[in-house]
Amino acid sequence: MHSFDPDVEDLPHSPEVPERQLRDAVGLDVEEALRVLSAARAQIPGGGETREGQQQMTAAVVRAFTTREPALIEAGTGVGKSLAYLIPAALTRQRVVVATATKNLQDQLALNDAPLLCSVLPETTVAVLKGKQNYLCRLKISENAGADQLSFDDGSAVPVSLARQVRRLVRFAQETETGERDDVEFEVDPRAWRSVSVTAAECVGRATCPQGHNCFHELAKDRAQSADVVIVNTHLYASHIASGSMLLPEHDLVVFDEAHEVPDIFSALLGTSLSASRISALSSPAASLLDDDVLCDSVRRAGEALARALEDQFAEGQTSGLSERTREELEVVHSVVGALHDALRTLPVESATEEARRARGLGPTQHAMNDLTRLLGATSGELVYLSRAEREVVLELNVLDLGPRLRDDLWGSVTPVLTSATIPDTLASRLGLGGTEVLTVPSPFDYRAHALLYVPENFPARNDPSAEGAIGDELVTLITAAGGRTLALFTNRAVMSRVAEVVAERVSTPVLVQGTLSRQRIIDEFRASAEASLFAVTSFWQGIDVPGHSLSLVTIDRLPFAVPNDPLALARRERSANPFVEVDLPRATMLLAQGVGRLIRSSHDRGVVAVLDTRLAEASYRTHLFRKLPPMRRTRTRAQVVEFLEAIRDEHGVED
């Protein structure tokens, strides 16, 4: 493995992007787009000022759509990139898909930006489409509504607390227009949601399902089919590519927002995953259809044997590849699931109801066969590895070489605009868009005047046993000085929960914790409060927009490097000539920049970003991290930070 050399900046060469198969030419005029942009901005309270960067980005998107050439745009916080791509998208008079990496941004586009777009271009139609598992299934709802005893798909009884949630979801189904999980006001246990929803593999299909005419997901697809702008998440878009372009309405223009996330999402979704419980669960619906207890029992037992093999391989620390025993068990599973699939496929049916029941058993079996075949025949450009999810070990397959796949299956017919507040230097090459230049549009905000970047002095290293206590003490001091108004970001959920509990006992302002309420509900409560602090991980590092009085302090517990034994990171390091620079540092830089970007969301915002990891101030690679961070003033003096936060708190106190 090569040593870290901060002066090495050469990027690998990628083949040229194939020529696109164009359908209809897009006739767009930059001046018209800028006029519409001006009209839209005039309707935003306090946002009517002209932003040069937003105009620059709008013109770049117009050029990309007109010339059908890919565009990569790094647009700093405050540029207003959503309108900069939505307005050209609407003006194309063709369908444009907008894909976001997080549901937070997807919801923001749907609830805030789309209505503004339609107010200035009233003929424009916008639809939101999510993956099938995000919607209630009316067929499952109808089955649960009349059941005296609820059960999971594997036949086990549903605990009383979960049964109450399921019945609340049944009532919700009678009231909701969308059927979306994000519209549920309480935090739904994943097991309860699974009992009233289906994956794509489990769905019997619109034509077969007795509820197909009234299906929440199918109705959402209908709206998308007739819309000008379709807002999806990047996970669904990746699944669309994996399905052979069968999931989304036809289009040849796409915008990827939060584009720095695209490679990892595509790598996972163009691959596959398989759990042993999924195999065992195949036997339950099949048992009610087939007069073959021996076959169904063999499927269940094969799943259980695979589970034991995966647990043992994981416990031995072999997280990459398949052990000899695991491969043997997979081959057994492949054989018995194949027999089950053949039995279901040839099962005679005499009614639409029986056909629907057979489809519910056959669909998951066919998908399992596909995944088993792929896992057993993984190529050199794919990584098979083990991960722990909830209560079991899961087999994952990720595509490491995305470029060839995307050049073959996507870029020949679809023109992309990729944008983010931070664009990795290697993004174009990883996605097979070699030669595409990055347009950098700086933020209009005055970071030097309005923000401090703080790294405490003499702070314990993150692997020091005293670090967690020091983080709690530091947060108490800073949150008290800020009067709440804090977004505390963590890289580990367990650490977040422990620190949140300690801090909540020692501060006088409310503490909200991710996971205690639905995502949208907890964000709404945080925005509405003048004093609350929100402790969060994962998706809350990006896609959240909380301007104004609710946020004056963002804290980050550590630099977000991947854990050393992460199988994906290990595989990418092995394929790199300079792994720290090309794999570890870019990922950490992007996540850090996204977290830091939560602070200043408007020209009036002021505040502090506190990174409780001294490596940001002392490590030799810190200059690489700073390259993607806003130009904030830097300090290591706590007293200066406390004074600044108290001044902001007092100003808000007067306003409130």
C-alpha positions as CSV (number, residue, x, y, z in Angstrom):
1,M,0.0,0.0,0.0
2,H,1.4,3.4,-1.0
3,S,2.0,6.2,1.6
4,F,-0.1,9.3,1.7
5,D,1.3,12.0,-0.6
6,P,-0.7,15.3,-0.4
7,D,0.9,16.6,-3.6
8,V,-0.5,13.8,-5.8
9,E,-3.5,15.2,-7.6
10,D,-3.5,13.2,-10.9
11,L,-6.8,11.6,-11.7
12,P,-7.2,8.3,-13.5
13,H,-8.1,8.6,-17.2
14,S,-11.7,7.5,-18.2
15,P,-12.9,6.7,-21.7
16,E,-15.0,9.3,-23.4
17,V,-18.8,9.4,-22.8
18,P,-20.7,7.8,-25.7
19,E,-22.6,9.9,-28.1
20,R,-26.2,10.3,-27.0
21,Q,-29.2,9.0,-28.9
22,L,-31.3,12.2,-29.0
23,R,-35.0,12.2,-29.4
24,D,-36.3,15.8,-29.5
25,A,-34.2,18.9,-29.4
26,V,-34.6,21.2,-26.4
27,G,-35.1,24.8,-27.3
28,L,-34.1,26.8,-24.3
29,D,-33.3,30.5,-24.0
30,V,-31.0,31.6,-21.2
31,E,-32.7,35.1,-20.9
32,E,-36.1,33.5,-20.6
33,A,-34.9,31.2,-17.8
34,L,-33.3,34.2,-16.0
35,R,-36.6,36.2,-16.3
36,V,-38.5,33.3,-14.7
37,L,-35.9,33.0,-12.0
38,S,-36.2,36.7,-11.2
39,A,-40.0,36.3,-10.9
40,A,-39.6,33.3,-8.6
41,R,-37.1,35.0,-6.3
42,A,-39.4,38.0,-6.0
43,Q,-42.0,35.7,-4.4
44,I,-39.6,34.5,-1.7
45,P,-39.9,36.5,1.6
46,G,-36.6,38.3,2.1
47,G,-35.1,36.5,-0.9
48,G,-35.8,38.8,-3.7
49,E,-32.2,39.9,-4.2
50,T,-30.3,38.9,-7.4
51,R,-27.7,36.2,-6.8
52,E,-25.0,36.1,-9.4
53,G,-24.1,32.5,-8.7
54,Q,-27.7,31.3,-9.1
55,Q,-27.9,33.1,-12.5
56,Q,-24.6,31.5,-13.5
57,M,-25.8,28.0,-12.5
58,T,-29.1,28.5,-14.3
59,A,-27.3,29.4,-17.5
60,A,-25.1,26.3,-17.2
61,V,-28.1,24.0,-16.8
62,V,-29.7,25.6,-19.8
63,R,-26.6,24.9,-21.8
64,A,-26.4,21.3,-20.7
65,F,-30.0,20.6,-21.6
66,T,-29.7,22.4,-24.9
67,T,-26.4,20.8,-26.0
68,R,-27.1,17.5,-24.4
69,E,-23.6,17.6,-22.7
70,P,-23.2,16.4,-19.1
71,A,-22.7,19.2,-16.5
72,L,-21.0,19.0,-13.0
73,I,-21.8,22.0,-10.9
74,E,-20.4,22.6,-7.4
75,A,-22.8,25.2,-6.0
76,G,-22.0,26.6,-2.5
77,T,-24.6,27.0,0.2
78,G,-26.9,29.8,-0.6
79,V,-26.5,29.7,-4.3
80,G,-30.1,28.5,-4.6
81,K,-29.4,25.5,-6.8
82,S,-32.9,24.0,-6.6
83,L,-34.5,26.8,-8.6
84,A,-31.4,27.0,-10.8
85,Y,-32.2,23.6,-12.2
86,L,-36.0,23.4,-11.6
87,I,-36.7,26.4,-13.8
88,P,-34.7,25.1,-16.9
89,A,-36.2,21.7,-16.3
90,A,-39.8,23.1,-16.5
91,L,-38.9,25.3,-19.5
92,T,-37.7,22.3,-21.6
93,R,-41.3,21.3,-22.1
94,Q,-40.0,17.7,-21.7
95,R,-40.1,15.4,-18.8
96,V,-37.1,15.9,-16.5
97,V,-36.3,13.6,-13.5
98,V,-34.8,15.2,-10.4
99,A,-33.1,12.7,-8.1
100,T,-32.0,13.6,-4.6
101,A,-29.8,11.5,-2.3
102,T,-31.9,12.1,0.8
103,K,-35.6,12.1,1.5
104,N,-35.0,15.4,3.4
105,L,-34.2,17.2,0.2
106,Q,-36.8,15.3,-1.8
107,D,-39.4,16.6,0.7
108,Q,-38.0,20.1,0.6
109,L,-38.3,20.2,-3.2
110,A,-41.8,18.8,-3.1
111,L,-43.1,21.0,-0.2
112,N,-41.2,24.3,-0.8
113,D,-39.6,24.6,-4.2
114,A,-42.1,22.8,-6.5
115,P,-45.0,25.1,-5.4
116,L,-42.9,28.2,-6.0
117,L,-42.0,26.8,-9.4
118,C,-45.6,26.2,-10.3
119,S,-46.6,29.7,-9.1
120,V,-44.4,31.3,-11.8
121,L,-44.9,28.6,-14.4
122,P,-48.5,27.5,-13.7
123,E,-48.7,25.1,-16.6
124,T,-45.9,23.0,-15.1
125,T,-46.9,19.8,-13.3
126,V,-44.6,18.2,-10.7
127,A,-45.0,14.8,-9.1
128,V,-43.1,12.9,-6.4
129,L,-42.4,9.2,-6.7
130,K,-40.8,7.0,-4.1
131,G,-39.9,3.3,-3.9
132,K,-42.8,0.9,-3.5
133,Q,-41.9,0.0,0.1
134,N,-42.5,3.6,1.1
135,Y,-46.3,3.2,0.4
136,L,-49.0,1.3,2.3
137,C,-50.2,-1.8,0.4
138,R,-54.0,-1.8,0.3
139,L,-54.1,-5.6,-0.2
140,K,-52.1,-6.1,3.1
141,I,-54.2,-3.5,4.8
142,S,-57.4,-5.2,3.8
143,E,-56.0,-8.5,5.2
144,N,-54.9,-7.0,8.5
145,A,-58.0,-4.9,8.9
146,G,-60.2,-8.0,9.5
147,A,-57.6,-10.2,11.2
148,D,-58.2,-11.1,14.8
149,Q,-54.6,-12.3,15.2
150,L,-51.9,-10.4,13.3
151,S,-48.8,-12.2,12.1
152,F,-45.6,-11.5,10.2
153,D,-44.8,-12.9,6.8
154,D,-42.9,-15.8,8.4
155,G,-46.0,-16.8,10.3
156,S,-44.9,-15.6,13.8
157,A,-47.3,-13.6,15.9
158,V,-47.0,-9.8,16.1
159,P,-46.2,-8.5,19.6
160,V,-49.0,-6.5,21.3
161,S,-47.1,-3.2,21.0
162,L,-46.5,-3.7,17.3
163,A,-50.1,-4.9,16.7
164,R,-51.3,-1.5,18.1
165,Q,-49.1,0.3,15.6
166,V,-50.4,-1.9,12.8
167,R,-54.0,-1.1,13.7
168,R,-53.0,2.6,13.8
169,L,-51.6,2.2,10.3
170,V,-54.8,0.5,9.1
171,R,-56.8,3.6,10.4
172,F,-54.2,5.9,8.7
173,A,-54.9,4.1,5.4
174,Q,-58.5,5.2,5.6
175,E,-57.5,8.9,6.0
176,T,-54.4,9.4,3.9
177,E,-54.4,10.5,0.2
178,T,-50.8,9.4,-0.4
179,G,-50.3,6.3,1.7
180,E,-46.7,7.4,2.3
181,R,-44.7,6.4,5.3
182,D,-43.3,9.9,5.7
183,D,-46.9,11.2,6.3
184,V,-47.4,9.0,9.4
185,E,-47.1,11.2,12.5
186,F,-45.7,8.7,14.8
187,E,-42.3,6.8,14.6
188,V,-43.2,3.5,12.9
189,D,-41.4,0.4,13.9
190,P,-39.9,-1.2,10.8
191,R,-41.5,-4.5,11.5
192,A,-45.0,-2.9,11.8
193,W,-44.5,-1.1,8.5
194,R,-43.4,-4.3,6.8
195,S,-46.6,-5.9,7.8
196,V,-48.6,-3.2,5.8
197,S,-46.3,-2.7,2.9
198,V,-44.5,-4.7,0.2
199,T,-41.2,-4.6,-1.6
200,A,-41.1,-4.7,-5.4
201,A,-40.3,-8.4,-5.2
202,E,-43.4,-9.1,-3.1
203,C,-45.9,-7.0,-5.1
204,V,-48.3,-9.0,-7.2
205,G,-48.7,-6.3,-9.8
206,R,-51.4,-3.9,-10.7
207,A,-53.2,-6.2,-13.2
208,T,-53.2,-9.2,-10.7
209,C,-53.9,-7.4,-7.4
210,P,-57.6,-7.0,-6.3
211,Q,-56.6,-3.5,-5.0
212,G,-54.5,-2.6,-8.1
213,H,-57.0,0.0,-9.3
214,N,-56.7,1.9,-6.0
215,C,-53.0,1.2,-5.1
216,F,-51.2,4.1,-3.5
217,H,-47.9,3.4,-5.4
218,E,-49.6,2.8,-8.7
219,L,-51.5,6.1,-8.4
220,A,-48.3,7.9,-7.6
221,K,-46.8,6.3,-10.7
222,D,-49.7,7.6,-12.8
223,R,-49.1,11.1,-11.5
224,A,-45.4,10.8,-12.4
225,Q,-46.3,9.5,-15.9
226,S,-48.2,12.7,-16.7
227,A,-45.8,15.1,-14.9
228,D,-43.2,17.5,-16.4
229,V,-40.9,17.3,-13.5
230,V,-40.6,14.0,-11.5
231,I,-38.9,14.2,-8.1
232,V,-37.4,10.8,-6.9
233,N,-34.6,9.8,-4.7
234,T,-31.3,8.5,-6.1
235,H,-31.9,5.0,-4.6
236,L,-35.0,4.7,-6.8
237,Y,-33.1,6.0,-9.8
238,A,-30.4,3.4,-9.3
239,S,-33.1,0.7,-9.0
240,H,-34.6,2.0,-12.2
241,I,-31.2,1.4,-14.0
242,A,-30.9,-2.0,-12.4
243,S,-34.4,-3.0,-13.7
244,G,-33.5,-2.1,-17.3
245,S,-35.2,1.3,-17.0
246,M,-38.6,-0.1,-16.1
247,L,-39.5,1.9,-12.9
248,L,-39.6,5.6,-14.0
249,P,-41.4,7.4,-16.8
250,E,-39.5,7.7,-20.0
251,H,-37.0,10.7,-20.0
252,D,-33.7,11.7,-21.4
253,L,-32.8,14.6,-19.0
254,V,-31.9,14.0,-15.3
255,V,-30.7,16.2,-12.5
256,F,-28.8,14.5,-9.6
257,D,-28.8,16.8,-6.5
258,E,-26.4,15.9,-3.6
259,A,-24.4,14.3,-6.4
260,H,-21.5,13.4,-4.2
261,E,-23.6,10.5,-2.9
262,V,-24.4,9.0,-6.4
263,P,-21.4,6.7,-6.7
264,D,-22.0,4.9,-3.4
265,I,-25.8,4.6,-3.9
266,F,-25.3,3.3,-7.5
267,S,-22.7,0.8,-6.3
268,A,-25.1,-0.6,-3.8
269,L,-28.3,-0.5,-5.8
270,L,-26.8,-1.9,-9.0
271,G,-25.6,-4.7,-6.9
272,T,-27.9,-6.7,-4.6
273,S,-28.3,-8.0,-1.0
274,L,-29.6,-11.2,0.5
275,S,-30.5,-12.2,4.1
276,A,-31.1,-15.7,5.4
277,S,-34.4,-14.6,7.0
278,R,-35.6,-13.6,3.5
279,I,-34.9,-17.2,2.3
280,S,-36.7,-18.8,5.3
281,A,-39.7,-16.4,4.8
282,L,-40.2,-17.8,1.3
283,S,-41.6,-21.0,2.9
284,S,-44.5,-19.3,4.6
285,P,-46.6,-18.1,1.7
286,A,-45.6,-21.2,-0.3
287,A,-46.9,-23.6,2.4
288,S,-50.4,-22.2,2.0
289,L,-50.3,-22.8,-1.7
290,L,-48.4,-26.1,-2.2
291,D,-49.2,-29.6,-1.0
292,D,-45.5,-30.2,-0.3
293,D,-44.5,-29.8,3.3
294,V,-41.1,-31.4,2.7
295,L,-40.1,-28.8,0.0
296,C,-41.3,-25.9,2.1
297,D,-39.5,-27.2,5.2
298,S,-36.3,-27.7,3.2
299,V,-36.4,-24.1,2.2
300,R,-36.8,-23.0,5.8
301,R,-34.0,-25.2,7.0
302,A,-31.7,-24.1,4.2
303,G,-32.3,-20.5,5.3
304,E,-31.5,-21.4,8.9
305,A,-28.3,-23.2,7.9
306,L,-27.2,-20.2,5.8
307,A,-27.8,-17.9,8.8
308,R,-25.5,-20.0,10.9
309,A,-22.8,-20.0,8.3
310,L,-23.0,-16.2,7.9
311,E,-22.9,-15.6,11.6
312,D,-19.8,-17.8,12.0
313,Q,-18.0,-16.2,9.0
314,F,-18.8,-12.7,10.4
315,A,-17.6,-13.7,13.9
316,E,-14.3,-15.0,12.4
317,G,-13.7,-11.5,10.9
318,Q,-14.0,-12.6,7.3
319,T,-16.3,-9.8,6.1
320,S,-15.2,-9.9,2.4
321,G,-16.0,-12.7,0.0
322,L,-17.6,-16.1,0.8
323,S,-16.1,-18.7,3.1
324,E,-16.1,-22.2,1.8
325,R,-18.9,-23.2,4.1
326,T,-21.0,-20.1,3.2
327,R,-20.6,-20.8,-0.5
328,E,-21.7,-24.4,0.1
329,E,-24.8,-23.3,2.0
330,L,-25.6,-20.7,-0.7
331,E,-25.5,-23.5,-3.4
332,V,-27.9,-25.6,-1.3
333,V,-30.2,-22.6,-1.0
334,H,-30.0,-22.0,-4.7
335,S,-31.1,-25.6,-5.4
336,V,-34.1,-25.7,-3.0
337,V,-35.3,-22.2,-3.9
338,G,-35.1,-23.2,-7.6
339,A,-37.3,-26.2,-6.8
340,L,-39.7,-24.0,-4.9
341,H,-39.8,-21.6,-7.8
342,D,-40.6,-24.3,-10.3
343,A,-43.4,-25.7,-8.1
344,L,-45.0,-22.3,-7.8
345,R,-44.6,-21.5,-11.5
346,T,-46.4,-24.7,-12.5
347,L,-49.1,-24.5,-9.8
348,P,-52.6,-24.5,-11.5
349,V,-54.9,-21.6,-10.4
350,E,-58.6,-21.3,-10.9
351,S,-59.5,-17.7,-9.9
352,A,-58.1,-14.2,-9.7
353,T,-57.7,-14.5,-6.0
354,E,-55.6,-17.7,-6.3
355,E,-53.5,-16.1,-9.0
356,A,-52.8,-13.1,-6.7
357,R,-51.8,-15.5,-3.9
358,R,-49.5,-17.4,-6.3
359,A,-47.9,-14.2,-7.5
360,R,-47.2,-13.1,-3.9
361,G,-45.2,-16.3,-3.5
362,L,-43.6,-16.5,-6.9
363,G,-42.3,-12.9,-7.1
364,P,-40.0,-13.1,-4.0
365,T,-38.9,-16.5,-5.1
366,Q,-37.8,-15.3,-8.5
367,H,-36.0,-12.3,-7.0
368,A,-34.2,-14.6,-4.6
369,M,-33.1,-16.8,-7.4
370,N,-31.7,-13.8,-9.3
371,D,-29.8,-12.6,-6.3
372,L,-28.4,-16.1,-5.5
373,T,-27.2,-16.5,-9.0
374,R,-25.5,-13.1,-8.9
375,L,-23.9,-13.7,-5.6
376,L,-22.5,-17.1,-6.6
377,G,-21.2,-15.7,-9.9
378,A,-19.7,-12.3,-8.8
379,T,-17.2,-10.8,-11.2
380,S,-13.8,-9.1,-10.5
381,G,-15.5,-5.7,-10.8
382,E,-18.0,-6.6,-8.0
383,L,-17.5,-7.0,-4.2
384,V,-19.3,-9.5,-2.1
385,Y,-19.2,-8.8,1.6
386,L,-21.0,-9.2,4.9
387,S,-22.7,-6.6,7.0
388,R,-24.8,-6.7,10.1
389,A,-28.3,-5.3,9.7
390,E,-30.8,-5.3,12.6
391,R,-30.7,-8.8,14.0
392,E,-28.8,-10.7,11.3
393,V,-25.8,-10.8,9.0
394,V,-26.6,-9.9,5.4
395,L,-24.8,-10.7,2.2
396,E,-24.1,-7.7,0.0
397,L,-22.9,-7.3,-3.5
398,N,-21.6,-3.9,-4.7
399,V,-20.5,-2.8,-8.2
400,L,-17.0,-1.3,-7.9
401,D,-16.5,-0.4,-11.5
402,L,-19.5,1.9,-12.2
403,G,-18.1,3.7,-15.3
404,P,-18.5,0.9,-17.9
405,R,-22.0,0.0,-16.6
406,L,-23.3,3.6,-16.8
407,R,-21.7,4.3,-20.1
408,D,-23.5,1.2,-21.5
409,D,-26.8,1.5,-19.8
410,L,-27.4,5.2,-19.1
411,W,-25.2,8.0,-20.6
412,G,-25.9,7.0,-24.2
413,S,-29.5,8.1,-23.9
414,V,-29.8,10.3,-20.8
415,T,-28.0,13.6,-20.3
416,P,-27.2,14.4,-16.6
417,V,-26.7,17.5,-14.6
418,L,-24.9,16.6,-11.3
419,T,-24.8,19.2,-8.6
420,S,-23.9,19.5,-4.9
421,A,-22.4,21.9,-2.5
422,T,-19.3,19.7,-2.7
423,I,-18.2,17.8,-5.8
424,P,-15.4,15.2,-5.2
425,D,-12.5,15.5,-7.6
426,T,-13.0,11.9,-8.7
427,L,-16.7,12.0,-9.3
428,A,-16.6,12.3,-13.1
429,S,-14.1,9.4,-13.5
430,R,-16.0,7.2,-11.1
431,L,-19.3,7.7,-13.0
432,G,-17.9,7.2,-16.4
433,L,-18.1,10.9,-17.3
434,G,-14.3,11.4,-17.8
435,G,-13.4,14.8,-19.4
436,T,-16.4,16.6,-17.9
437,E,-15.2,19.8,-16.2
438,V,-16.6,21.0,-12.9
439,L,-18.2,24.4,-12.8
440,T,-17.6,26.0,-9.3
441,V,-20.2,28.5,-8.2
442,P,-19.2,30.0,-4.8
443,S,-21.6,30.7,-2.0
444,P,-22.8,34.4,-1.7
445,F,-22.6,34.3,2.1
446,D,-20.1,36.2,4.2
447,Y,-18.7,33.3,6.2
448,R,-15.7,35.3,7.6
449,A,-18.0,37.8,9.2
450,H,-20.8,35.4,10.3
451,A,-19.2,32.1,11.3
452,L,-16.5,30.6,13.5
453,L,-14.9,27.2,13.0
454,Y,-13.8,25.9,16.4
455,V,-11.6,22.9,17.3
456,P,-10.9,22.7,21.0
457,E,-7.4,22.7,22.4
458,N,-6.0,19.8,24.5
459,F,-9.0,17.7,23.7
460,P,-8.7,13.9,24.0
461,A,-8.4,11.8,20.8
462,R,-11.6,10.1,19.8
463,N,-10.2,6.6,20.7
464,D,-9.2,7.9,24.2
465,P,-11.5,6.4,26.9
466,S,-12.1,10.0,28.2
467,A,-13.3,11.3,24.8
468,E,-17.0,10.6,25.3
469,G,-17.2,12.4,28.6
470,A,-15.2,15.3,27.2
471,I,-17.7,15.6,24.3
472,G,-20.5,15.7,26.7
473,D,-18.9,18.4,28.8
474,E,-18.0,20.5,25.7
475,L,-21.6,20.2,24.4
476,V,-23.1,21.3,27.7
477,T,-20.9,24.4,27.7
478,L,-21.6,25.3,24.1
479,I,-25.3,24.5,24.1
480,T,-25.7,26.6,27.2
481,A,-23.9,29.5,25.6
482,A,-26.0,29.2,22.5
483,G,-29.3,28.9,24.4
484,G,-30.0,25.6,22.7
485,R,-30.3,26.1,18.9
486,T,-27.8,23.3,18.2
487,L,-27.5,20.5,15.7
488,A,-25.2,17.9,17.2
489,L,-24.0,15.5,14.5
490,F,-22.5,12.1,15.3
491,T,-20.8,9.4,13.4
492,N,-22.1,6.6,15.7
493,R,-25.7,6.1,16.8
494,A,-24.8,4.5,20.2
495,V,-22.4,7.3,21.1
496,M,-25.1,9.8,20.1
497,S,-27.7,8.3,22.3
498,R,-25.4,8.1,25.3
499,V,-24.1,11.7,25.0
500,A,-27.6,13.0,24.4
501,E,-28.9,11.4,27.6
502,V,-26.0,12.9,29.6
503,V,-26.4,16.4,28.0
504,A,-30.2,16.4,28.4
505,E,-29.8,16.1,32.2
506,R,-27.4,19.0,32.3
507,V,-28.9,21.7,30.1
508,S,-32.1,23.7,30.6
509,T,-33.2,23.7,27.0
510,P,-35.0,20.8,25.2
511,V,-33.0,18.0,23.6
512,L,-34.5,16.1,20.6
513,V,-32.9,12.8,19.5
514,Q,-33.2,11.2,16.1
515,G,-35.3,8.1,16.1
516,T,-37.7,9.2,18.8
517,L,-40.1,10.8,16.3
518,S,-40.5,10.5,12.5
519,R,-37.8,12.3,10.5
520,Q,-40.1,15.0,9.3
521,R,-41.8,15.5,12.6
522,I,-38.5,15.9,14.5
523,I,-37.2,18.4,11.9
524,D,-40.4,20.4,12.1
525,E,-40.2,20.5,15.9
526,F,-36.5,21.6,15.7
527,R,-37.4,24.4,13.2
528,A,-40.3,25.6,15.2
529,S,-38.4,25.8,18.5
530,A,-36.2,28.8,19.5
531,E,-34.2,26.7,22.0
532,A,-34.2,23.0,21.1
533,S,-31.1,21.0,20.3
534,L,-31.2,18.1,17.8
535,F,-28.9,15.1,18.2
536,A,-28.6,13.1,15.0
537,V,-26.6,10.9,12.7
538,T,-26.5,9.7,9.1
539,S,-29.0,11.5,6.8
540,F,-29.1,14.6,9.0
541,W,-25.6,15.4,7.9
542,Q,-27.1,16.7,4.7
543,G,-30.4,17.7,3.1
544,I,-31.6,19.7,6.2
545,D,-32.3,23.4,5.8
546,V,-32.8,25.1,9.2
547,P,-32.2,28.9,8.7
548,G,-32.7,31.6,11.2
549,H,-33.3,31.5,15.0
550,S,-33.4,27.7,15.4
551,L,-29.8,27.1,14.6
552,S,-26.6,28.9,15.7
553,L,-24.4,26.0,16.6
554,V,-23.4,22.8,14.6
555,T,-21.2,20.3,16.4
556,I,-19.5,17.3,14.9
557,D,-18.1,14.7,17.2
558,R,-15.3,13.4,14.9
559,L,-14.0,13.5,11.3
560,P,-16.2,11.1,9.4
561,F,-13.6,8.6,8.1
562,A,-14.8,5.1,7.2
563,V,-13.9,2.5,9.9
564,P,-10.7,0.7,9.0
565,N,-12.3,-2.7,8.4
566,D,-15.2,-1.5,6.3
567,P,-15.3,-4.0,3.4
568,L,-16.1,-1.5,0.7
569,A,-13.4,0.9,1.8
570,L,-10.9,-2.0,2.0
571,A,-11.8,-3.1,-1.6
572,R,-11.5,0.5,-2.9
573,R,-8.1,0.9,-1.2
574,E,-6.8,-2.3,-2.7
575,R,-7.7,-0.9,-6.2
576,S,-6.1,2.4,-5.6
577,A,-2.5,3.5,-6.2
578,N,-2.9,6.2,-3.5
579,P,-5.7,4.9,-1.2
580,F,-5.7,7.6,1.5
581,V,-5.9,10.4,-1.0
582,E,-8.3,8.7,-3.5
583,V,-10.6,6.8,-1.1
584,D,-10.5,7.9,2.6
585,L,-9.8,11.6,2.4
586,P,-12.4,12.4,-0.3
587,R,-15.2,10.6,1.6
588,A,-14.4,12.3,4.9
589,T,-14.0,15.7,3.2
590,M,-17.4,15.4,1.5
591,L,-19.2,14.3,4.7
592,L,-17.5,17.0,6.8
593,A,-18.4,19.7,4.3
594,Q,-22.0,18.6,4.2
595,G,-22.2,18.7,8.0
596,V,-20.5,22.1,8.2
597,G,-22.9,23.3,5.6
598,R,-25.9,22.9,7.9
599,L,-25.0,26.1,9.8
600,I,-25.3,29.1,7.4
601,R,-28.4,28.8,5.3
602,S,-29.3,32.4,4.7
603,S,-27.4,35.7,4.5
604,H,-28.6,36.7,8.0
605,D,-27.5,33.5,9.8
606,R,-24.6,33.6,12.3
607,G,-23.0,30.8,14.3
608,V,-20.3,28.3,15.2
609,V,-19.2,25.0,13.8
610,A,-17.5,23.0,16.5
611,V,-15.5,20.0,15.4
612,L,-14.5,18.0,18.4
613,D,-11.6,16.2,16.7
614,T,-8.2,17.8,17.0
615,R,-7.1,16.2,13.7
616,L,-8.8,19.0,11.8
617,A,-6.4,21.5,13.4
618,E,-3.3,19.4,13.7
619,A,-3.2,16.6,11.1
620,S,-0.9,16.9,8.0
621,Y,-3.9,16.4,5.7
622,R,-6.0,19.2,7.2
623,T,-5.4,21.5,4.2
624,H,-7.2,19.0,2.0
625,L,-10.2,19.1,4.3
626,F,-10.2,22.9,4.4
627,R,-10.3,23.1,0.6
628,K,-14.0,22.1,0.6
629,L,-15.0,24.0,3.7
630,P,-16.5,27.6,3.7
631,P,-13.9,30.3,4.5
632,M,-14.9,30.7,8.1
633,R,-12.7,32.3,10.8
634,R,-10.9,29.6,12.8
635,T,-10.3,29.5,16.5
636,R,-9.2,27.0,19.2
637,T,-10.2,29.3,22.1
638,R,-13.4,28.3,23.9
639,A,-13.9,31.7,25.6
640,Q,-14.1,33.3,22.1
641,V,-16.7,30.8,21.0
642,V,-18.8,31.1,24.1
643,E,-18.7,34.9,23.8
644,F,-19.8,34.8,20.2
645,L,-22.6,32.3,20.9
646,E,-23.9,34.3,23.9
647,A,-24.0,37.4,21.7
648,I,-26.1,35.6,19.1
649,R,-28.3,34.1,21.8
650,D,-29.0,37.6,23.3
651,E,-29.8,39.0,19.9
652,H,-32.3,36.3,19.3
653,G,-33.7,36.7,22.8
654,V,-34.5,40.3,22.0
655,E,-36.1,39.3,18.6
656,D,-38.2,36.5,20.1
